Structure formats: C-alpha cells, structure tokens
C-alpha cells in the first residue's frame, strides 16, 4: 500500500478478505489510526474485531511468530521497498505449506482449507 490511511487500509483488508469471509471469524490489530474503519470491516466480514494493548506483543502471538519466520527470508537490514511481488509470493507459499507442530504437523493451508494430509504425511 502506498498510503496508510484508514480508508486505504479498510479497502485493502476488505478486498483481500471478502473472498474468504466465511473463514474469517476474528481480526486483531494494533491501535493505529489506520484501523479506524474497524467497524466497517467487522460488519462486512461478519467477524469480531479486537485491539491488542500497546506493548503487549503476547496478545498477538501468531503475528509475532510469523514476523520472525518472515525475517528468516527478509532480514532486518533489508529495505522492504526492494522486495518484489515474486519474492513475497514465494515466501508466502513456503510459510503456508510448512508443517507446524501447533497444527498437528499440518500446514496452515491444510488447516485453513480443510485439506487432509496424504497418508505419507500422516505417519
């Protein structure tokens, strides 16, 4: 996103999540002004919208863990404005198809889309 305004963030969230709204139950954000459209988002997605407390990273555990995984591919010194869409897509594919212990050794894609792992993965 070029601008981090409430209108552009609301629009982007709805554009990305509307197609899968039936799978979205909750959203959690920080307290930034860009989330001023939270009521619009919650209503459009029929989901509950929560705000984490400032400096309470443990309230966004999945987010913090995912940030750590992303940093394996894009270290802190990397200028994010130089990252290409192909790089984002490749990393997203790797992370969404990486088995997770907390998901019973299933991948996020398997859990999200209800895909049963193959017999070879189940053993």
C-alpha positions in Angstrom: 0.0 0.0 0.0 1.3 3.4 -0.8 -0.7 5.2 1.9 -1.5 4.0 5.4 -4.8 5.9 5.7 -7.9 4.4 7.4 -9.7 4.4 4.1 -7.0 2.6 2.1 -6.4 0.1 4.9 -10.1 -0.7 5.2 -10.4 -1.0 1.4 -7.3 -3.3 1.2 -8.5 -5.6 4.1 -11.9 -5.9 2.6 -10.6 -6.6 -0.9 -8.3 -9.3 0.4 -10.6 -11.0 2.9 -14.1 -10.7 1.3 -13.5 -13.7 -0.9 -12.8 -15.8 2.2 -15.1 -14.0 4.6 -16.8 -17.3 5.6 -13.5 -18.4 7.1 -12.8 -15.1 8.9 -14.1 -15.1 12.5 -11.9 -12.6 14.2 -9.3 -10.0 13.4 -6.8 -8.4 15.9 -4.9 -5.3 15.2 -2.8 -2.7 17.0 -4.3 0.7 17.9 -3.1 2.6 14.9 -5.3 5.2 13.2 -5.2 3.2 10.0 -7.7 0.8 11.7 -10.3 3.5 12.3 -12.6 1.6 9.8 -12.7 -1.5 12.1 -16.5 -1.4 12.5 -16.9 -1.3 8.7 -14.5 -4.3 8.3 -16.2 -6.3 11.1 -19.6 -5.7 9.7 -18.6 -6.5 6.1 -16.9 -9.7 7.1 -19.4 -10.7 9.9 -16.4 -11.0 12.2 -15.3 -9.7 15.6 -12.5 -7.1 15.6 -10.2 -6.9 18.6 -7.4 -4.5 19.5 -4.2 -5.6 21.2 -3.0 -3.4 24.1 0.1 -1.2 23.4 3.4 -3.0 24.1 1.6 -6.3 24.7 3.1 -8.4 21.9 1.9 -11.6 23.6 -1.6 -10.7 22.7 -0.6 -11.1 19.0 1.4 -14.3 19.4 0.8 -15.6 15.9 1.6 -12.3 14.4 4.9 -12.0 16.3 5.8 -15.6 15.4 5.0 -15.0 11.7 7.2 -11.9 11.7 10.1 -14.0 13.0 9.5 -16.5 10.2 9.4 -13.8 7.6 12.6 -12.3 8.9 14.3 -15.6 8.0 13.8 -14.6 4.4 14.0 -10.8 4.7 16.5 -9.8 7.4 16.1 -6.6 9.4 18.7 -4.8 7.2 16.7 -5.5 4.1 14.9 -2.4 2.7 11.3 -3.7 2.3 10.7 -1.3 -0.7 13.1 -3.5 -2.7 11.1 -6.7 -2.2 9.4 -7.9 -5.3 5.9 -9.4 -5.6 7.6 -12.7 -6.7 9.6 -12.8 -3.5 6.5 -12.2 -1.4 4.6 -14.9 -3.2 7.5 -17.4 -2.9 7.9 -16.8 0.9 4.1 -16.8 1.4 3.9 -20.2 -0.4 6.8 -21.6 1.7 5.3 -20.5 5.0 1.7 -21.6 4.2 3.0 -25.0 3.2 5.4 -25.5 6.1 4.1 -28.1 8.6 3.6 -26.7 12.1 3.8 -28.6 15.4 1.0 -26.5 16.8 -1.3 -27.6 13.9 -0.6 -31.3 14.5 2.1 -31.3 11.8 -0.4 -30.0 9.3 0.4 -26.9 7.2 -1.5 -23.7 7.5 -3.0 -24.3 4.1 -4.2 -27.8 5.1 -5.9 -26.4 8.2 -7.4 -23.3 6.6 -8.8 -25.0 3.5 -9.7 -28.3 5.3 -7.3 -30.4 3.2 -6.4 -33.8 4.6 -2.7 -34.6 4.5 -1.6 -37.5 2.4 -1.1 -40.9 4.1 2.6 -40.4 3.8 2.5 -37.2 5.9 0.1 -38.7 8.5 2.5 -41.5 9.6 
